[in-house]
Amino acid sequence: MKVLFIASEASPFVKLGGLADVMGTLPKALIKRGVECALMLPMYSQIPEEYRNKAKEISRFTVKLNWRRQDCVLRKLRHNGVDVYFLDSQFYFFRPYVYGNAYEDAERFSFFCKAALDALPHMGFVPDILHCNDWHTGMIPMLLRIKYAGAPEYDRLKTVFSIHNLRYQGVFDMDFVRDIFELDPKYLTYEGIEYYGGASFMKAGIIYSDFVSTVSPTYAKEILYPEKGEGLDGLLQCRRNTLVGILNGIDRRDFNPSTDRALTANYDIRSRANKAVCKSALRRELGLDDDTDAPLLGVVSRLTYQKGFSLLMQGTNQLLDTDFQLAVLGTGDSAIEDYFHRLSNEHPTRFAFVDKYSDPIARRIYAGADFFLMPSESEPCGISQLIAMRYGTPPIVHETGGLYDSVAPYNKFTSEGTGFTFTNFTVSDLFGALERADECYRDKKAYSKLVRRAMAEKFGWEASAQEYKKLYETLISLTV
């Protein structure tokens, strides 16, 4: 069984979000379970030179997009046991950014979808399944079905389309999409890929793939209804028998507090004393008061309203009335950045804000914080809460999507749970969870047991990879 993953980003080559983490780890986990996997990406100019130089040319071909003709170089390198294929187009991908504006990206990722299919005969890797990811690859299942039908090397292919975040749909001008793919108008109706007057690449992936997956079981249920369905809940209801939710995992070898070189001191589940050393070092690094027993909240996140920061902004007075310190690492919406800048400037020994992404600092926050805050309004899966638990930092989360699936609520009477959860997306519910966390923190014995339970969780890729393997086996067994 051979699977080709097709995505717009993958770690360590190019990373802007959680998709890159999944693409950088899931293929490796599947290979360990006997599934032959390869990965296909655009060759962006942002990919580090060390990888660009190692990627050897294996073929050249021309991609036809109606009247447009663009050359594409297919390159290949082997990284951590995975063959990685790059579609190299100077015209489309040699730019100072990974994602551009809607007009640019409509054509760039139309090219990517078409080039991915045209590259298959040149690869030397003959997949049984194309595993497409998010809107950037959404046209691949559609083109395979309506443009490549009848070709022997394509007819046998099955497709899986994974939704990592339904909110981002790749909706573009209808006439442009019709023109570039030379589509019959019948495909551009409400029953087709039309979406509020535009053409949706996400909708194309959902309609034309053989199976649709999401990144957590709860998110797979949530998107069936209008509140989280982003206007596609009706379509997803129609696909519910071929819709599955599989929780993401993390690379436990990479995220390991006993070996992580970014940490001031290492520790493990059996010997956790050095976690306090990490907290003290983080406080000093960020200029926070280290002469206090106040609990430290950590945040590593894109700063968007989807991530729930409006609750903190609305509850600033309540936050100031607590004893919590706060360390935030992230970039995003300017209003949220301004809020954290103002908070850290006015209260520099309590609140710290790092307005750029740094992997070493992120790891030190995972290790040094007492609690990890993720109040997301919506969270398809989330990776940060899994990393935080790996480092013994209990999460405080809103019960949504993968946060609901991965964080068991603390119960002080039964000594169960791995973190603190709140049900309603309100300021009062968030601060209720913070109050419970603070109460637990003050009971050192209860808090120590909580940390141990969090560290004992097994959120590697082993179980999830096995579920994907079963999905692929089911798909291959289906008759055309």
C-alpha positions in Angstrom: 0.0 0.0 0.0 1.5 3.3 -1.1 0.3 6.8 -0.1 1.3 10.1 -1.5 0.7 13.1 0.9 0.2 16.4 -0.9 0.3 19.6 1.1 1.2 23.2 1.0 3.7 23.0 3.9 5.6 20.4 6.0 8.1 20.6 8.8 11.1 21.1 8.6 10.9 22.5 5.1 8.3 25.2 5.5 6.1 25.8 8.6 3.4 28.4 9.2 0.9 26.3 11.1 -0.1 22.9 12.5 -0.5 21.4 9.0 3.3 21.4 8.8 3.7 19.5 12.0 1.3 16.8 10.8 3.0 16.4 7.4 6.4 16.3 9.1 5.5 13.4 11.4 2.5 11.3 10.1 4.3 9.8 7.1 7.2 8.6 9.3 4.7 7.0 11.7 2.9 5.2 8.9 6.2 3.9 7.4 6.9 2.2 10.7 3.5 0.4 10.3 4.3 -0.9 6.8 2.7 1.8 4.7 4.9 3.2 1.9 4.7 6.9 2.1 6.0 9.9 0.1 5.3 13.6 0.4 4.8 16.3 -2.2 5.3 20.1 -1.6 5.8 23.3 -3.6 9.5 24.3 -3.7 9.1 27.7 -2.1 12.0 30.1 -1.9 11.6 30.0 1.9 12.7 26.4 2.1 16.2 26.4 3.7 19.1 26.2 1.2 20.4 22.9 2.8 17.2 21.2 1.6 17.0 23.0 -1.8 20.6 21.9 -2.6 19.9 18.3 -1.7 16.7 18.0 -3.7 17.9 16.5 -7.0 16.1 17.1 -10.3 14.4 13.9 -11.6 12.1 15.3 -14.4 10.9 18.4 -16.2 7.4 18.8 -17.7 5.0 21.6 -18.8 1.8 22.2 -16.9 -1.1 23.4 -19.0 -3.7 25.7 -17.4 -6.0 26.5 -20.3 -3.9 29.0 -22.4 -1.2 29.2 -19.7 1.9 27.1 -20.0 4.4 26.9 -17.1 7.5 24.7 -16.8 7.8 22.6 -13.7 10.9 20.8 -12.3 10.2 17.8 -10.2 12.9 17.4 -7.5 13.4 14.7 -4.8 15.2 14.3 -1.6 15.1 11.7 1.2 14.6 13.0 4.7 14.2 10.9 7.8 13.2 7.9 5.7 10.6 9.7 3.7 10.9 10.5 0.0 10.0 14.2 -0.5 9.0 15.5 -3.9 9.1 19.2 -4.7 7.3 20.9 -7.5 9.7 23.7 -8.5 8.2 26.6 -10.4 10.2 29.9 -10.3 7.2 31.8 -11.6 4.8 30.6 -8.9 6.8 29.8 -5.8 10.0 31.9 -5.9 8.4 34.8 -4.0 9.2 36.5 -0.7 6.2 34.8 1.0 4.6 31.4 1.2 1.0 32.6 1.0 0.0 35.7 -0.9 -3.2 37.5 -1.6 -6.3 35.8 -2.9 -5.7 36.7 -6.5 -2.2 35.3 -6.5 -3.0 32.2 -4.6 -5.9 31.3 -6.8 -3.4 30.8 -9.7 -0.5 29.5 -7.6 -2.4 26.7 -6.0 -4.4 25.9 -9.2 -0.9 25.3 -10.7 0.1 23.2 -7.7 -3.0 21.0 -7.9 -2.6 20.5 -11.7 1.2 20.0 -11.4 0.8 17.4 -8.6 -1.3 15.2 -10.9 0.9 15.8 -14.0 3.9 14.8 -11.9 2.7 11.3 -11.0 4.0 9.5 -14.2 7.5 11.1 -13.6 8.0 10.1 -10.0 9.0 6.5 -10.0 6.6 6.1 -7.0 3.2 4.8 -7.9 0.7 5.6 -5.2 -2.5 3.8 -4.4 -3.9 6.8 -2.5 -3.5 10.5 -2.8 -3.9 12.1 0.7 -4.7 15.8 0.1 -4.7 18.4 2.8 -6.7 21.6 3.2 -8.0 23.9 0.4 -4.6 24.3 -1.3 -5.0 20.7 -2.6 -8.8 20.6 -2.8 -9.0 20.7 -6.6 -6.9 17.5 -6.9 -9.8 15.0 -6.2 -12.1 17.0 -8.5 -9.6 17.2 -11.4 -8.7 13.5 -10.9 -12.4 12.6 -11.3 -13.4 14.8 -14.2 -10.2 15.6 -16.1 -8.0 12.5 -15.7 -10.8 9.9 -15.9 -10.0 7.0 -18.3 -6.2 7.3 -18.1 -4.8 4.0 -16.8 -2.3 5.5 -14.4 -5.0 7.6 -12.8 -8.2 5.6 -12.8 -7.0 3.3 -10.0 -6.2 6.1 -7.6 -8.2 6.8 -4.5 -8.3 10.0 -2.5 -8.5 11.1 1.1 -9.1 14.8 1.8 -8.1 16.1 5.3 -9.6 19.2 6.7 -7.2 20.8 9.2 -9.2 24.0 9.5 -12.6 24.4 7.8 -12.5 28.2 8.3 -9.9 28.6 5.5 -11.6 27.5 2.3 -9.8 28.9 -0.7 -12.8 30.7 -2.2 -11.9 32.4 -5.5 -13.5 34.2 -8.4 -15.9 31.9 -10.2 -14.9 33.0 -13.7 -11.2 32.6 -13.0 -11.6 29.1 -11.7 -13.8 28.1 -14.6 -11.3 29.5 -17.0 -8.0 28.1 -15.6 -9.4 24.6 -15.3 -11.6 24.8 -18.4 -14.6 23.6 -16.3 -18.1 22.9 -17.6 -20.5 25.4 -16.0 -22.4 22.4 -14.5 -19.6 22.0 -12.0 -19.9 25.6 -10.8 -23.4 25.4 -9.3 -24.6 25.2 -5.7 -24.5 21.4 -6.1 -20.9 21.8 -7.3 -18.1 24.0 -6.0 -20.0 27.3 -6.0 -19.8 29.0 -2.6 -21.6 32.3 -2.0 -20.8 33.4 -5.6 -17.3 32.2 -5.6 -15.6 28.8 -6.3 -14.4 26.9 -3.2 -11.4 24.6 -3.4 -12.3 23.3 0.0 -15.8 22.3 -1.2 -14.2 20.6 -4.2 -12.1 18.4 -2.0 -15.1 17.5 0.2 -17.3 16.6 -2.7 -14.9 14.7 -4.9 -12.6 12.8 -2.5 -13.4 9.2 -1.6 -13.0 9.8 2.1 -12.9 13.0 4.2 -11.0 13.2 7.4 -10.6 15.8 10.1 -8.0 16.1 12.8 -10.1 15.1 15.8 -13.3 13.1 16.5 -15.1 16.0 18.2 -14.3 18.4 15.3 -15.7 15.8 12.9 -19.0 16.1 14.8 -18.9 19.9 15.3 -18.6 20.7 11.6 -21.8 18.9 10.8 -23.7 21.8 12.4 -24.0 25.5 11.5 -22.1 26.8 14.5 -18.8 25.3 13.3 -19.7 24.2 9.8 -18.6 27.4 8.1 -21.4 27.2 5.6 -20.5 23.6 4.6 -22.4 21.7 7.3 -25.1 20.6 4.9 -22.6 19.1 2.5 -20.7 17.5 5.3 -23.9 16.0 6.6 -24.3 14.3 3.2 -20.7 12.9 3.6 -21.0 11.8 7.2 -20.8 8.1 6.3 -17.4 8.8 4.7 -16.2 11.4 7.2 -13.8 10.4 10.0 -12.0 12.3 12.8 -8.6 11.1 13.8 -6.7 13.0 16.6 -3.3 14.4 15.6 -0.2 13.3 17.5 3.2 14.7 18.2 6.7 13.4 17.7 7.6 12.3 21.2 11.2 11.9 20.4 11.5 15.5 19.3 9.4 16.9 22.2 11.1 15.2 25.1 11.9 17.2 28.3 14.6 14.6 29.2 16.7 15.4 26.1 15.5 18.8 24.9 18.6 20.9 24.4 16.6 24.2 24.5 15.9 23.7 28.2 18.0 25.0 31.0 17.7 21.7 32.8 16.2 18.3 31.7 13.7 16.2 33.6 11.3 13.3 33.1 8.2 11.9 34.7 10.1 10.1 37.4 12.4 13.0 38.3 10.6 16.4 37.9 12.6 18.6 40.2 14.3 20.4 37.3 10.9 21.6 36.0 11.1 24.3 38.8 14.6 25.1 37.5 13.1 25.7 34.0 10.4 27.9 35.5 12.9 30.1 37.3 15.2 30.4 34.2 12.2 31.3 32.0 11.1 34.0 34.4 14.6 35.5 34.4 14.9 35.3 30.6 11.6 37.1 30.2 12.1 39.6 33.0 9.3 38.3 35.2 9.5 38.4 39.0 11.2 35.2 40.2 10.9 35.9 43.9 7.3 34.8 44.2 5.3 31.5 44.2 2.8 32.8 41.7 1.6 30.3 39.1 2.9 31.0 35.6 0.6 30.7 32.6 2.2 29.9 29.2 0.9 30.7 25.7 2.4 29.7 22.4 0.0 30.6 19.7 -1.0 32.4 16.6 -2.7 35.6 18.0 -6.1 35.4 16.3 -9.6 35.8 17.7 -10.3 32.1 16.9 -7.7 31.3 19.6 -9.9 32.9 22.2 -7.9 35.9 23.2 -10.9 38.1 23.3 -11.8 36.5 26.6 -8.5 37.6 28.2 -9.0 41.1 26.7 -12.5 41.4 28.1 -11.4 40.0 31.4 -8.3 42.1 32.0 -9.5 43.4 35.3 -10.2 39.9 36.5 -6.7 38.8 35.3 -5.1 41.6 37.2 -6.9 40.5 40.4 -5.4 37.1 40.2 -1.8 36.1 41.2 -1.1 34.6 37.8 2.0 35.6 35.8 1.7 35.3 32.0 4.3 34.5 29.3 3.0 34.8 25.7 4.9 33.9 22.5 3.2 34.6 19.2 2.3 36.9 16.3 -0.9 37.7 14.6 -3.8 40.2 14.7 -2.4 43.7 15.4 -5.1 44.5 18.0 -4.2 41.3 20.0 -0.4 42.1 19.7 -1.1 45.6 20.9 -3.0 44.3 23.9 -0.2 42.0 25.0 2.4 44.8 24.4 0.4 47.1 26.6 0.0 44.5 29.3 3.7 43.7 29.4 4.7 47.3 29.4 2.4 48.3 32.2 3.2 45.2 34.3 6.6 44.0 33.2 7.3 41.7 36.1 3.9 39.9 35.7 3.4 39.7 32.0 5.9 39.0 29.2 5.2 39.1 25.5 7.6 37.8 22.8 6.2 39.1 19.5 8.1 36.7 17.2 8.2 33.0 16.9 11.2 31.2 18.4 11.2 27.4 18.7 13.7 27.4 21.6 11.7 30.0 23.6 8.5 28.1 22.8 10.0 24.9 24.3 11.1 26.8 27.4 7.6 28.1 27.9 6.2 24.5 27.5 8.6 23.4 30.2 8.7 26.4 32.5 5.1 27.3 32.8 2.9 25.9 35.5 -0.2 25.8 33.2 -0.6 26.2 29.5 -3.5 28.4 28.4 -5.5 27.6 25.2 -9.0 29.3 25.4 -9.7 28.7 21.7 -13.2 29.5 20.5 -12.7 26.7 18.0 -9.8 24.3 17.7 -9.9 21.5 15.1 -7.2 19.6 17.0 -4.4 21.6 18.5 -0.8 20.5 19.0 0.3 22.8 21.7 -1.8 21.2 24.5 -0.2 17.8 23.6 3.3 19.2 23.8 2.5 21.0 27.1 1.3 17.8 28.7 4.4 16.0 27.4 6.4 18.6 29.3 4.3 18.3 32.4 2.4 21.6 32.0 -1.4 21.0 32.5 -3.5 22.8 29.9 -6.4 25.1 30.6 -8.7 24.8 27.6 -12.1 25.5 26.2 -14.0 22.3 25.5 -14.0 22.3 21.7 -12.6 20.1 19.0 -9.3 18.3 19.7 -9.0 20.2 23.1 -12.1 18.3 24.3 -10.7 15.0 23.0 -7.2 15.4 24.5 -7.6 17.1 27.9 -9.4 15.3 30.7 -11.0 17.8 33.2 -9.4 17.8 36.6 -11.5 16.4 39.5 -10.1 17.2 42.9 -12.4 14.7 44.6 -11.3 11.7 42.5 -7.8 12.9 41.6 -8.5 12.4 37.9 -7.8 14.6 34.9 -4.9 16.1 33.0 -5.9 19.8 32.9 -8.7 22.3 33.4 -11.6 22.8 31.0 -14.5 25.2 30.6 -17.7 24.5 28.7 -19.1 27.9 27.7 -17.0 30.4 25.7 -17.4 33.2 28.3 -15.2 35.3 30.5 -16.8 33.9 33.6 -16.2 30.3 32.5 -12.6 31.0 31.6 -11.9 32.6 35.0 -13.7 29.8 36.7 -11.2 27.4 35.2 -8.3 29.7 36.2 -9.6 29.7 39.8 -9.7 25.9 39.9 -6.2 25.8 38.5 -4.9 28.2 41.1 -6.6 26.2 43.9 -4.9 23.0 42.6 -1.5 24.8 42.3 -1.7 25.8 46.0 -2.2 22.2 47.0 1.3 21.0 46.1 0.5 17.3 46.5 -2.5 17.5 44.2 -0.6 19.6 41.7 2.3 17.2 41.6 -0.1 14.3 40.9 -1.7 16.3 38.1 1.6 17.0 36.5 2.5 13.3 36.6 -0.8 12.4 35.0 -0.3 14.9 32.2 3.2 13.6 31.5 1.9 10.0 31.4 -0.4 10.7 28.5 0.6 9.0 25.2 -0.1 11.5 22.4 2.4 10.2 19.9 1.4 9.1 16.4 1.2 5.4 17.2 -2.6 5.1 17.7 -3.5 7.7 15.1 -1.2 6.2 12.4 -2.9 2.9 13.0 -6.3 4.5 12.4 -5.1 6.1 9.2 -3.8 2.7 8.1 -7.2 1.2 8.7 -8.8 4.0 6.7 -6.5 3.4 3.8 -7.1 -0.3 3.9 -10.9 0.3 3.9 -10.5 2.7 1.0 -8.5 0.3 -1.1 -10.9 -2.5 -0.5 -13.8 -0.5 -2.0 -14.7 -1.2 -5.6 -14.6 1.7 -8.0 
